[in-house]
Amino acid sequence: MAAIDSSLVARSTASSLLHTLLLARSTPPKKNNNWAGRNAGVVLVFAIVFVIVMGLILLFVYRKLLARRAARATA
């Protein structure tokens, strides 16, 4: 009789676990999970720093290109 009781308990536990998983899956995600929306100033600073760093990299590459062209013209 104990085997039947434990089988019913296991089935009940599995059923409640399945119900919990399905319920958790059907609930919509939270809408307040937008990090960029909450920290607009930080995103703006990241964008400004990115533009400045890319400008410096492009300036470096441009000067190297000009130096290579000048070396090729004199040679």
All heavy atoms as a GROMACS GRO file, in nm:
protein
  568
    1MET      N    1   0.081  -0.118   0.000
    1MET     CA    2   0.000   0.000   0.000
    1MET      C    3   0.087   0.126   0.000
    1MET      O    4   0.047   0.228  -0.053
    1MET     CB    5  -0.091  -0.003   0.123
    1MET     CG    6  -0.207   0.091   0.113
    1MET     SD    7  -0.307   0.050  -0.027
    1MET     CE    8  -0.466   0.068   0.036
    2ALA      N    9   0.205   0.116   0.060
    2ALA     CA   10   0.294   0.231   0.064
    2ALA      C   11   0.344   0.268  -0.075
    2ALA      O   12   0.364   0.385  -0.107
    2ALA     CB   13   0.412   0.204   0.156
    3ALA      N   14   0.362   0.166  -0.161
    3ALA     CA   15   0.407   0.192  -0.298
    3ALA      C   16   0.302   0.270  -0.375
    3ALA      O   17   0.334   0.357  -0.456
    3ALA     CB   18   0.441   0.061  -0.368
    4ILE      N   19   0.176   0.240  -0.353
    4ILE     CA   20   0.069   0.311  -0.422
    4ILE      C   21   0.064   0.455  -0.374
    4ILE      O   22   0.048   0.547  -0.452
    4ILE     CB   23  -0.065   0.239  -0.400
    4ILE    CG1   24  -0.062   0.103  -0.467
    4ILE    CG2   25  -0.180   0.323  -0.454
    4ILE    CD1   26  -0.183   0.018  -0.439
    5ASP      N   27   0.078   0.476  -0.244
    5ASP     CA   28   0.074   0.611  -0.189
    5ASP      C   29   0.189   0.695  -0.243
    5ASP      O   30   0.171   0.810  -0.281
    5ASP     CB   31   0.079   0.607  -0.037
    5ASP     CG   32  -0.050   0.553   0.023
    5ASP    OD1   33  -0.152   0.556  -0.050
    5ASP    OD2   34  -0.047   0.508   0.138
    6SER      N   35   0.309   0.640  -0.247
    6SER     CA   36   0.423   0.718  -0.296
    6SER      C   37   0.410   0.744  -0.446
    6SER      O   38   0.454   0.848  -0.495
    6SER     CB   39   0.554   0.645  -0.265
    6SER     OG   40   0.560   0.522  -0.334
    7SER      N   41   0.348   0.652  -0.519
    7SER     CA   42   0.326   0.672  -0.662
    7SER      C   43   0.230   0.788  -0.684
    7SER      O   44   0.250   0.870  -0.773
    7SER     CB   45   0.271   0.545  -0.726
    7SER     OG   46   0.234   0.568  -0.859
    8LEU      N   47   0.126   0.796  -0.602
    8LEU     CA   48   0.032   0.906  -0.614
    8LEU      C   49   0.096   1.038  -0.578
    8LEU      O   50   0.070   1.141  -0.641
    8LEU     CB   51  -0.091   0.879  -0.526
    8LEU     CG   52  -0.184   0.766  -0.573
    8LEU    CD1   53  -0.294   0.745  -0.471
    8LEU    CD2   54  -0.242   0.798  -0.708
    9VAL      N   55   0.181   1.037  -0.478
    9VAL     CA   56   0.250   1.159  -0.438
    9VAL      C   57   0.344   1.205  -0.549
    9VAL      O   58   0.350   1.324  -0.584
    9VAL     CB   59   0.327   1.137  -0.305
    9VAL    CG1   60   0.418   1.255  -0.276
    9VAL    CG2   61   0.230   1.114  -0.191
   10ALA      N   62   0.415   1.110  -0.608
   10ALA     CA   63   0.508   1.145  -0.717
   10ALA      C   64   0.430   1.200  -0.836
   10ALA      O   65   0.473   1.297  -0.900
   10ALA     CB   66   0.589   1.023  -0.758
   11ARG      N   67   0.317   1.138  -0.868
   11ARG     CA   68   0.236   1.186  -0.981
   11ARG      C   69   0.182   1.326  -0.952
   11ARG      O   70   0.181   1.413  -1.039
   11ARG     CB   71   0.122   1.089  -1.006
   11ARG     CG   72   0.046   1.122  -1.134
   11ARG     CD   73  -0.064   1.024  -1.162
   11ARG     NE   74  -0.015   0.888  -1.164
   11ARG     CZ   75  -0.088   0.782  -1.135
   11ARG    NH1   76  -0.214   0.797  -1.101
   11ARG    NH2   77  -0.038   0.661  -1.139
   12SER      N   78   0.140   1.349  -0.829
   12SER     CA   79   0.088   1.480  -0.791
   12SER      C   80   0.198   1.585  -0.798
   12SER      O   81   0.177   1.696  -0.845
   12SER     CB   82   0.031   1.473  -0.651
   12SER     OG   83  -0.003   1.601  -0.606
   13THR      N   84   0.318   1.550  -0.753
   13THR     CA   85   0.430   1.643  -0.756
   13THR      C   86   0.469   1.674  -0.900
   13THR      O   87   0.493   1.790  -0.935
   13THR     CB   88   0.551   1.584  -0.681
   13THR    OG1   89   0.510   1.548  -0.550
   13THR    CG2   90   0.664   1.682  -0.674
   14ALA      N   91   0.474   1.574  -0.984
   14ALA     CA   92   0.507   1.594  -1.125
   14ALA      C   93   0.402   1.680  -1.192
   14ALA      O   94   0.434   1.769  -1.272
   14ALA     CB   95   0.522   1.461  -1.196
   15SER      N   96   0.277   1.658  -1.159
   15SER     CA   97   0.169   1.736  -1.218
   15SER      C   98   0.179   1.882  -1.176
   15SER      O   99   0.164   1.972  -1.258
   15SER     CB  100   0.035   1.678  -1.176
   15SER     OG  101  -0.069   1.759  -1.224
   16SER      N  102   0.206   1.907  -1.048
   16SER     CA  103   0.217   2.045  -1.003
   16SER      C  104   0.341   2.112  -1.061
   16SER      O  105   0.339   2.231  -1.092
   16SER     CB  106   0.219   2.051  -0.850
   16SER     OG  107   0.336   1.989  -0.801
   17LEU      N  108   0.450   2.037  -1.079
   17LEU     CA  109   0.570   2.093  -1.140
   17LEU      C  110   0.545   2.131  -1.285
   17LEU      O  111   0.584   2.239  -1.331
   17LEU     CB  112   0.685   1.991  -1.130
   17LEU     CG  113   0.817   2.034  -1.192
   17LEU    CD1  114   0.872   2.154  -1.117
   17LEU    CD2  115   0.915   1.920  -1.191
   18LEU      N  116   0.477   2.043  -1.358
   18LEU     CA  117   0.443   2.072  -1.497
   18LEU      C  118   0.353   2.193  -1.506
   18LEU      O  119   0.372   2.280  -1.592
   18LEU     CB  120   0.377   1.950  -1.560
   18LEU     CG  121   0.338   1.963  -1.708
   18LEU    CD1  122   0.463   1.981  -1.793
   18LEU    CD2  123   0.261   1.842  -1.752
   19HIS      N  124   0.255   2.201  -1.418
   19HIS     CA  125   0.165   2.315  -1.417
   19HIS      C  126   0.242   2.444  -1.390
   19HIS      O  127   0.218   2.547  -1.453
   19HIS     CB  128   0.055   2.294  -1.312
   19HIS     CG  129  -0.039   2.410  -1.303
   19HIS    ND1  130  -0.128   2.441  -1.403
   19HIS    CD2  131  -0.058   2.502  -1.205
   19HIS    CE1  132  -0.196   2.548  -1.367
   19HIS    NE2  133  -0.157   2.586  -1.247
   20THR      N  134   0.336   2.441  -1.297
   20THR     CA  135   0.416   2.559  -1.265
   20THR      C  136   0.501   2.601  -1.384
   20THR      O  137   0.512   2.720  -1.415
   20THR     CB  138   0.506   2.529  -1.143
   20THR    OG1  139   0.425   2.486  -1.035
   20THR    CG2  140   0.583   2.652  -1.101
   21LEU      N  141   0.561   2.504  -1.452
   21LEU     CA  142   0.643   2.537  -1.568
   21LEU      C  143   0.560   2.597  -1.681
   21LEU      O  144   0.601   2.693  -1.746
   21LEU     CB  145   0.717   2.413  -1.617
   21LEU     CG  146   0.830   2.362  -1.528
   21LEU    CD1  147   0.886   2.231  -1.583
   21LEU    CD2  148   0.940   2.465  -1.516
   22LEU      N  149   0.445   2.540  -1.706
   22LEU     CA  150   0.359   2.594  -1.811
   22LEU      C  151   0.306   2.731  -1.775
   22LEU      O  152   0.295   2.818  -1.861
   22LEU     CB  153   0.243   2.497  -1.838
   22LEU     CG  154   0.281   2.366  -1.906
   22LEU    CD1  155   0.159   2.277  -1.918
   22LEU    CD2  156   0.343   2.391  -2.041
   23LEU      N  157   0.275   2.753  -1.649
   23LEU     CA  158   0.227   2.883  -1.605
   23LEU      C  159   0.336   2.987  -1.616
   23LEU      O  160   0.313   3.100  -1.660
   23LEU     CB  161   0.176   2.874  -1.461
   23LEU     CG  162   0.116   3.002  -1.403
   23LEU    CD1  163  -0.011   3.037  -1.481
   23LEU    CD2  164   0.083   2.982  -1.257
   24ALA      N  165   0.459   2.951  -1.580
   24ALA     CA  166   0.570   3.045  -1.588
   24ALA      C  167   0.601   3.079  -1.733
   24ALA      O  168   0.642   3.190  -1.765
   24ALA     CB  169   0.694   2.985  -1.522
   25ARG      N  170   0.580   2.984  -1.822
   25ARG     CA  171   0.608   3.007  -1.963
   25ARG      C  172   0.502   3.096  -2.027
   25ARG      O  173   0.530   3.171  -2.120
   25ARG     CB  174   0.614   2.874  -2.035
   25ARG     CG  175   0.669   2.881  -2.173
   25ARG     CD  176   0.675   2.745  -2.232
   25ARG     NE  177   0.811   2.711  -2.261
   25ARG     CZ  178   0.848   2.602  -2.321
   25ARG    NH1  179   0.758   2.514  -2.357
   25ARG    NH2  180   0.974   2.578  -2.346
   26SER      N  181   0.379   3.090  -1.979
   26SER     CA  182   0.271   3.164  -2.042
   26SER      C  183   0.262   3.308  -1.994
   26SER      O  184   0.193   3.388  -2.055
   26SER     CB  185   0.138   3.093  -2.017
   26SER     OG  186   0.106   3.098  -1.880
   27THR      N  187   0.330   3.344  -1.885
   27THR     CA  188   0.323   3.481  -1.837
   27THR      C  189   0.414   3.568  -1.923
   27THR      O  190   0.523   3.528  -1.960
   27THR     CB  191   0.367   3.492  -1.689
   27THR    OG1  192   0.497   3.438  -1.677
   27THR    CG2  193   0.272   3.419  -1.599
   28PRO      N  194   0.369   3.687  -1.957
   28PRO     CA  195   0.451   3.775  -2.043
   28PRO      C  196   0.574   3.824  -1.967
   28PRO      O  197   0.574   3.835  -1.844
   28PRO     CB  198   0.357   3.890  -2.075
   28PRO     CG  199   0.256   3.890  -1.966
   28PRO     CD  200   0.243   3.748  -1.922
   29PRO      N  201   0.681   3.854  -2.039
   29PRO     CA  202   0.802   3.903  -1.971
   29PRO      C  203   0.779   4.042  -1.913
   29PRO      O  204   0.689   4.115  -1.956
   29PRO     CB  205   0.905   3.907  -2.083
   29PRO     CG  206   0.827   3.914  -2.209
   29PRO     CD  207   0.698   3.843  -2.182
   30LYS      N  208   0.862   4.079  -1.819
   30LYS     CA  209   0.850   4.210  -1.757
   30LYS      C  210   0.886   4.318  -1.858
   30LYS      O  211   0.979   4.303  -1.936
   30LYS     CB  212   0.944   4.221  -1.637
   30LYS     CG  213   0.903   4.133  -1.522
   30LYS     CD  214   0.999   4.152  -1.406
   30LYS     CE  215   0.960   4.066  -1.290
   30LYS     NZ  216   1.053   4.078  -1.178
   31LYS      N  217   0.815   4.427  -1.855
   31LYS     CA  218   0.840   4.534  -1.950
   31LYS      C  219   0.946   4.632  -1.898
   31LYS      O  220   0.997   4.712  -1.974
   31LYS     CB  221   0.710   4.608  -1.980
   31LYS     CG  222   0.610   4.523  -2.052
   31LYS     CD  223   0.492   4.604  -2.096
   31LYS     CE  224   0.389   4.514  -2.156
   31LYS     NZ  225   0.394   4.503  -2.297
   32ASN      N  226   0.979   4.627  -1.772
   32ASN     CA  227   1.077   4.719  -1.714
   32ASN      C  228   1.217   4.661  -1.718
   32ASN      O  229   1.298   4.689  -1.630
   32ASN     CB  230   1.039   4.754  -1.570
   32ASN     CG  231   0.907   4.826  -1.563
   32ASN    OD1  232   0.866   4.889  -1.659
   32ASN    ND2  233   0.841   4.818  -1.450
   33ASN      N  234   1.249   4.582  -1.819
   33ASN     CA  235   1.379   4.518  -1.827
   33ASN      C  236   1.466   4.582  -1.934
   33ASN      O  237   1.556   4.520  -1.986
   33ASN     CB  238   1.361   4.368  -1.855
   33ASN     CG  239   1.480   4.289  -1.810
   33ASN    OD1  240   1.569   4.342  -1.745
   33ASN    ND2  241   1.484   4.163  -1.845
   34ASN      N  242   1.441   4.707  -1.970
   34ASN     CA  243   1.514   4.776  -2.074
   34ASN      C  244   1.625   4.860  -2.011
   34ASN      O  245   1.602   4.970  -1.964
   34ASN     CB  246   1.419   4.864  -2.156
   34ASN     CG  247   1.486   4.926  -2.274
   34ASN    OD1  248   1.604   4.904  -2.300
   34ASN    ND2  249   1.411   5.005  -2.348
   35TRP      N  250   1.746   4.806  -2.011
   35TRP     CA  251   1.858   4.874  -1.945
   35TRP      C  252   1.890   5.006  -2.013
   35TRP      O  253   1.918   5.105  -1.948
   35TRP     CB  254   1.981   4.783  -1.947
   35TRP     CG  255   2.098   4.841  -1.878
   35TRP    CD1  256   2.125   4.835  -1.745
   35TRP    CD2  257   2.203   4.918  -1.936
   35TRP    NE1  258   2.240   4.902  -1.718
   35TRP    CE2  259   2.291   4.954  -1.834
   35TRP    CE3  260   2.230   4.959  -2.065
   35TRP    CZ2  261   2.404   5.030  -1.856
   35TRP    CZ3  262   2.344   5.035  -2.088
   35TRP    CH2  263   2.429   5.069  -1.984
   36ALA      N  264   1.886   5.008  -2.145
   36ALA     CA  265   1.920   5.130  -2.219
   36ALA      C  266   1.818   5.240  -2.193
   36ALA      O  267   1.853   5.358  -2.187
   36ALA     CB  268   1.929   5.100  -2.367
   37GLY      N  269   1.693   5.204  -2.176
   37GLY     CA  270   1.591   5.304  -2.148
   37GLY      C  271   1.605   5.364  -2.009
   37GLY      O  272   1.576   5.482  -1.989
   38ARG      N  273   1.650   5.283  -1.916
   38ARG     CA  274   1.667   5.333  -1.779
   38ARG      C  275   1.795   5.413  -1.763
   38ARG      O  276   1.804   5.498  -1.676
   38ARG     CB  277   1.668   5.217  -1.680
   38ARG     CG  278   1.531   5.156  -1.658
   38ARG     CD  279   1.536   5.045  -1.556
   38ARG     NE  280   1.589   4.924  -1.621
   38ARG     CZ  281   1.686   4.849  -1.572
   38ARG    NH1  282   1.742   4.879  -1.458
   38ARG    NH2  283   1.727   4.742  -1.637
   39ASN      N  284   1.896   5.389  -1.847
   39ASN     CA  285   2.026   5.454  -1.834
   39ASN      C  286   2.061   5.526  -1.963
   39ASN      O  287   2.163   5.498  -2.027
   39ASN     CB  288   2.134   5.351  -1.800
   39ASN     CG  289   2.105   5.280  -1.671
   39ASN    OD1  290   2.078   5.343  -1.571
   39ASN    ND2  291   2.109   5.148  -1.674
   40ALA      N  292   1.980   5.622  -2.002
   40ALA     CA  293   2.000   5.692  -2.128
   40ALA      C  294   2.130   5.772  -2.127
   40ALA      O  295   2.199   5.782  -2.230
   40ALA     CB  296   1.882   5.784  -2.157
   41GLY      N  297   2.168   5.827  -2.013
   41GLY     CA  298   2.292   5.905  -2.005
   41GLY      C  299   2.415   5.819  -2.028
   41GLY      O  300   2.510   5.861  -2.097
   42VAL      N  301   2.414   5.700  -1.976
   42VAL     CA  302   2.528   5.609  -1.994
   42VAL      C  303   2.540   5.568  -2.140
   42VAL      O  304   2.649   5.565  -2.197
   42VAL     CB  305   2.512   5.484  -1.904
   42VAL    CG1  306   2.623   5.385  -1.928
   42VAL    CG2  307   2.507   5.526  -1.757
   43VAL      N  308   2.428   5.542  -2.203
   43VAL     CA  309   2.429   5.506  -2.346
   43VAL      C  310   2.480   5.623  -2.428
   43VAL      O  311   2.558   5.604  -2.523
   43VAL     CB  312   2.288   5.461  -2.391
   43VAL    CG1  313   2.284   5.438  -2.540
   43VAL    CG2  314   2.246   5.337  -2.317
   44LEU      N  315   2.442   5.744  -2.394
   44LEU     CA  316   2.490   5.863  -2.465
   44LEU      C  317   2.641   5.877  -2.450
   44LEU      O  318   2.712   5.905  -2.548
   44LEU     CB  319   2.420   5.988  -2.412
   44LEU     CG  320   2.463   6.120  -2.475
   44LEU    CD1  321   2.423   6.123  -2.621
   44LEU    CD2  322   2.400   6.235  -2.400
   45VAL      N  323   2.693   5.856  -2.331
   45VAL     CA  324   2.839   5.863  -2.310
   45VAL      C  325   2.909   5.754  -2.391
   45VAL      O  326   3.012   5.780  -2.454
   45VAL     CB  327   2.872   5.852  -2.160
   45VAL    CG1  328   3.021   5.834  -2.138
   45VAL    CG2  329   2.822   5.974  -2.086
   46PHE      N  330   2.856   5.634  -2.392
   46PHE     CA  331   2.915   5.526  -2.473
   46PHE      C  332   2.918   5.565  -2.620
   46PHE      O  333   3.017   5.543  -2.690
   46PHE     CB  334   2.836   5.396  -2.457
   46PHE     CG  335   2.862   5.322  -2.328
   46PHE    CD1  336   2.774   5.226  -2.286
   46PHE    CD2  337   2.973   5.350  -2.251
   46PHE    CE1  338   2.796   5.156  -2.169
   46PHE    CE2  339   2.997   5.281  -2.133
   46PHE     CZ  340   2.908   5.184  -2.092
   47ALA      N  341   2.811   5.625  -2.670
   47ALA     CA  342   2.805   5.666  -2.811
   47ALA      C  343   2.906   5.774  -2.841
   47ALA      O  344   2.975   5.768  -2.944
   47ALA     CB  345   2.664   5.712  -2.846
   48ILE      N  346   2.919   5.872  -2.753
   48ILE     CA  347   3.015   5.980  -2.775
   48ILE      C  348   3.157   5.926  -2.772
   48ILE      O  349   3.239   5.960  -2.858
   48ILE     CB  350   2.994   6.091  -2.670
   48ILE    CG1  351   2.862   6.162  -2.696
   48ILE    CG2  352   3.109   6.191  -2.672
   48ILE    CD1  353   2.820   6.259  -2.588
   49VAL      N  354   3.189   5.842  -2.676
   49VAL     CA  355   3.324   5.784  -2.668
   49VAL      C  356   3.352   5.698  -2.791
   49VAL      O  357   3.462   5.704  -2.848
   49VAL     CB  358   3.339   5.701  -2.538
   49VAL    CG1  359   3.464   5.617  -2.539
   49VAL    CG2  360   3.337   5.793  -2.417
   50PHE      N  361   3.254   5.623  -2.838
   50PHE     CA  362   3.272   5.541  -2.958
   50PHE      C  363   3.303   5.628  -3.079
   50PHE      O  364   3.395   5.598  -3.156
   50PHE     CB  365   3.146   5.458  -2.984
   50PHE     CG  366   3.152   5.379  -3.111
   50PHE    CD1  367   3.226   5.263  -3.118
   50PHE    CD2  368   3.082   5.421  -3.224
   50PHE    CE1  369   3.232   5.190  -3.236
   50PHE    CE2  370   3.086   5.349  -3.340
   50PHE     CZ  371   3.162   5.233  -3.346
   51VAL      N  372   3.231   5.738  -3.096
   51VAL     CA  373   3.254   5.827  -3.211
   51VAL      C  374   3.392   5.888  -3.202
   51VAL      O  375   3.464   5.896  -3.304
   51VAL     CB  376   3.144   5.935  -3.218
   51VAL    CG1  377   3.180   6.045  -3.314
   51VAL    CG2  378   3.011   5.873  -3.255
   52ILE      N  379   3.436   5.930  -3.084
   52ILE     CA  380   3.568   5.991  -3.069
   52ILE      C  381   3.678   5.890  -3.098
   52ILE      O  382   3.774   5.919  -3.170
   52ILE     CB  383   3.583   6.053  -2.927
   52ILE    CG1  384   3.492   6.175  -2.915
   52ILE    CG2  385   3.728   6.090  -2.898
   52ILE    CD1  386   3.483   6.232  -2.776
   53VAL      N  387   3.665   5.770  -3.043
   53VAL     CA  388   3.767   5.667  -3.064
   53VAL      C  389   3.773   5.627  -3.212
   53VAL      O  390   3.883   5.613  -3.269
   53VAL     CB  391   3.741   5.544  -2.974
   53VAL    CG1  392   3.826   5.427  -3.014
   53VAL    CG2  393   3.766   5.582  -2.829
   54MET      N  394   3.660   5.611  -3.275
   54MET     CA  395   3.660   5.578  -3.419
   54MET      C  396   3.721   5.691  -3.500
   54MET      O  397   3.793   5.665  -3.598
   54MET     CB  398   3.517   5.550  -3.467
   54MET     CG  399   3.465   5.416  -3.422
   54MET     SD  400   3.568   5.276  -3.473
   54MET     CE  401   3.547   5.281  -3.648
   55GLY      N  402   3.696   5.815  -3.464
   55GLY     CA  403   3.757   5.928  -3.533
   55GLY      C  404   3.908   5.928  -3.520
   55GLY      O  405   3.980   5.953  -3.617
   56LEU      N  406   3.958   5.898  -3.400
   56LEU     CA  407   4.103   5.892  -3.380
   56LEU      C  408   4.166   5.777  -3.458
   56LEU      O  409   4.274   5.793  -3.517
   56LEU     CB  410   4.135   5.879  -3.231
   56LEU     CG  411   4.105   6.003  -3.145
   56LEU    CD1  412   4.128   5.972  -2.998
   56LEU    CD2  413   4.192   6.119  -3.189
   57ILE      N  414   4.099   5.663  -3.461
   57ILE     CA  415   4.151   5.549  -3.537
   57ILE      C  416   4.155   5.582  -3.686
   57ILE      O  417   4.254   5.557  -3.755
   57ILE     CB  418   4.067   5.423  -3.509
   57ILE    CG1  419   4.092   5.375  -3.367
   57ILE    CG2  420   4.098   5.313  -3.610
   57ILE    CD1  421   3.998   5.263  -3.324
   58LEU      N  422   4.048   5.642  -3.738
   58LEU     CA  423   4.044   5.678  -3.879
   58LEU      C  424   4.147   5.785  -3.912
   58LEU      O  425   4.207   5.782  -4.021
   58LEU     CB  426   3.904   5.722  -3.918
   58LEU     CG  427   3.799   5.611  -3.921
   58LEU    CD1  428   3.661   5.669  -3.947
   58LEU    CD2  429   3.834   5.509  -4.027
   59LEU      N  430   4.170   5.878  -3.821
   59LEU     CA  431   4.273   5.980  -3.843
   59LEU      C  432   4.411   5.916  -3.850
   59LEU      O  433   4.493   5.950  -3.937
   59LEU     CB  434   4.269   6.084  -3.731
   59LEU     CG  435   4.371   6.197  -3.738
   59LEU    CD1  436   4.345   6.283  -3.861
   59LEU    CD2  437   4.366   6.282  -3.612
   60PHE      N  438   4.439   5.820  -3.762
   60PHE     CA  439   4.566   5.749  -3.763
   60PHE      C  440   4.585   5.673  -3.894
   60PHE      O  441   4.692   5.679  -3.957
   60PHE     CB  442   4.571   5.653  -3.644
   60PHE     CG  443   4.695   5.570  -3.638
   60PHE    CD1  444   4.815   5.625  -3.596
   60PHE    CD2  445   4.691   5.436  -3.675
   60PHE    CE1  446   4.930   5.547  -3.590
   60PHE    CE2  447   4.804   5.358  -3.670
   60PHE     CZ  448   4.924   5.414  -3.628
   61VAL      N  449   4.483   5.603  -3.938
   61VAL     CA  450   4.491   5.527  -4.063
   61VAL      C  451   4.509   5.621  -4.181
   61VAL      O  452   4.588   5.594  -4.272
   61VAL     CB  453   4.365   5.438  -4.080
   61VAL    CG1  454   4.357   5.378  -4.219
   61VAL    CG2  455   4.362   5.330  -3.973
   62TYR      N  456   4.439   5.734  -4.181
   62TYR     CA  457   4.450   5.831  -4.289
   62TYR      C  458   4.592   5.887  -4.298
   62TYR      O  459   4.649   5.899  -4.407
   62TYR     CB  460   4.349   5.943  -4.268
   62TYR     CG  461   4.356   6.053  -4.371
   62TYR    CD1  462   4.315   6.032  -4.501
   62TYR    CD2  463   4.403   6.179  -4.336
   62TYR    CE1  464   4.321   6.132  -4.595
   62TYR    CE2  465   4.411   6.280  -4.429
   62TYR     CZ  466   4.370   6.257  -4.560
   62TYR     OH  467   4.377   6.356  -4.653
   63ARG      N  468   4.650   5.920  -4.185
   63ARG     CA  469   4.788   5.974  -4.185
   63ARG      C  470   4.888   5.870  -4.232
   63ARG      O  471   4.984   5.902  -4.302
   63ARG     CB  472   4.824   6.026  -4.047
   63ARG     CG  473   4.754   6.156  -4.015
   63ARG     CD  474   4.808   6.217  -3.890
   63ARG     NE  475   4.744   6.344  -3.865
   63ARG     CZ  476   4.767   6.417  -3.759
   63ARG    NH1  477   4.853   6.376  -3.667
   63ARG    NH2  478   4.705   6.531  -3.743
   64LYS      N  479   4.868   5.744  -4.190
   64LYS     CA  480   4.956   5.637  -4.238
   64LYS      C  481   4.944   5.621  -4.390
   64LYS      O  482   5.044   5.600  -4.459
   64LYS     CB  483   4.925   5.504  -4.169
   64LYS     CG  484   4.970   5.498  -4.026
   64LYS     CD  485   5.121   5.496  -4.022
   64LYS     CE  486   5.169   5.475  -3.882
   64LYS     NZ  487   5.313   5.476  -3.870
   65LEU      N  488   4.822   5.631  -4.441
   65LEU     CA  489   4.800   5.621  -4.584
   65LEU      C  490   4.868   5.736  -4.658
   65LEU      O  491   4.930   5.715  -4.764
   65LEU     CB  492   4.649   5.623  -4.612
   65LEU     CG  493   4.594   5.512  -4.700
   65LEU    CD1  494   4.447   5.494  -4.676
   65LEU    CD2  495   4.623   5.537  -4.843
   66LEU      N  496   4.858   5.858  -4.605
   66LEU     CA  497   4.924   5.972  -4.667
   66LEU      C  498   5.075   5.956  -4.666
   66LEU      O  499   5.143   5.989  -4.765
   66LEU     CB  500   4.885   6.103  -4.596
   66LEU     CG  501   4.747   6.158  -4.625
   66LEU    CD1  502   4.725   6.287  -4.547
   66LEU    CD2  503   4.729   6.184  -4.774
   67ALA      N  504   5.130   5.905  -4.555
   67ALA     CA  505   5.274   5.884  -4.547
   67ALA      C  506   5.318   5.778  -4.648
   67ALA      O  507   5.423   5.792  -4.712
   67ALA     CB  508   5.313   5.844  -4.406
   68ARG      N  509   5.240   5.674  -4.664
   68ARG     CA  510   5.274   5.569  -4.761
   68ARG      C  511   5.271   5.624  -4.904
   68ARG      O  512   5.358   5.594  -4.985
   68ARG     CB  513   5.177   5.453  -4.747
   68ARG     CG  514   5.210   5.338  -4.840
   68ARG     CD  515   5.109   5.229  -4.833
   68ARG     NE  516   5.126   5.154  -4.708
   68ARG     CZ  517   5.052   5.052  -4.673
   68ARG    NH1  518   4.952   5.014  -4.752
   68ARG    NH2  519   5.072   4.988  -4.561
   69ARG      N  520   5.171   5.706  -4.935
   69ARG     CA  521   5.162   5.767  -5.068
   69ARG      C  522   5.279   5.861  -5.093
   69ARG      O  523   5.335   5.864  -5.203
   69ARG     CB  524   5.032   5.843  -5.084
   69ARG     CG  525   4.913   5.755  -5.104
   69ARG     CD  526   4.789   5.837  -5.127
   69ARG     NE  527   4.669   5.754  -5.130
   69ARG     CZ  528   4.546   5.800  -5.128
   69ARG    NH1  529   4.525   5.932  -5.121
   69ARG    NH2  530   4.445   5.719  -5.132
   70ALA      N  531   5.317   5.937  -4.991
   70ALA     CA  532   5.429   6.030  -5.006
   70ALA      C  533   5.559   5.953  -5.026
   70ALA      O  534   5.645   5.992  -5.106
   70ALA     CB  535   5.439   6.122  -4.886
   71ALA      N  536   5.578   5.844  -4.953
   71ALA     CA  537   5.698   5.761  -4.968
   71ALA      C  538   5.702   5.697  -5.104
   71ALA      O  539   5.809   5.684  -5.166
   71ALA     CB  540   5.702   5.655  -4.858
   72ARG      N  541   5.590   5.655  -5.154
   72ARG     CA  542   5.585   5.593  -5.286
   72ARG      C  543   5.611   5.697  -5.396
   72ARG      O  544   5.675   5.665  -5.497
   72ARG     CB  545   5.448   5.530  -5.309
   72ARG     CG  546   5.444   5.446  -5.435
   72ARG     CD  547   5.308   5.385  -5.461
   72ARG     NE  548   5.260   5.305  -5.351
   72ARG     CZ  549   5.134   5.269  -5.335
   72ARG    NH1  550   5.044   5.306  -5.422
   72ARG    NH2  551   5.098   5.194  -5.232
   73ALA      N  552   5.566   5.822  -5.377
   73ALA     CA  553   5.587   5.926  -5.477
   73ALA      C  554   5.733   5.968  -5.485
   73ALA      O  555   5.784   6.002  -5.592
   73ALA     CB  556   5.500   6.046  -5.446
   74THR      N  557   5.804   5.966  -5.373
   74THR     CA  558   5.944   6.007  -5.374
   74THR      C  559   6.035   5.893  -5.418
   74THR      O  560   6.147   5.916  -5.463
   74THR     CB  561   5.988   6.054  -5.234
   74THR    OG1  562   5.969   5.948  -5.140
   74THR    CG2  563   5.912   6.177  -5.192
   75ALA      N  564   5.991   5.773  -5.409
   75ALA     CA  565   6.077   5.659  -5.445
   75ALA      C  566   6.073   5.626  -5.591
   75ALA      O  567   6.013   5.667  -5.674
   75ALA     CB  568   6.037   5.536  -5.366
   0.00000   0.00000   0.00000
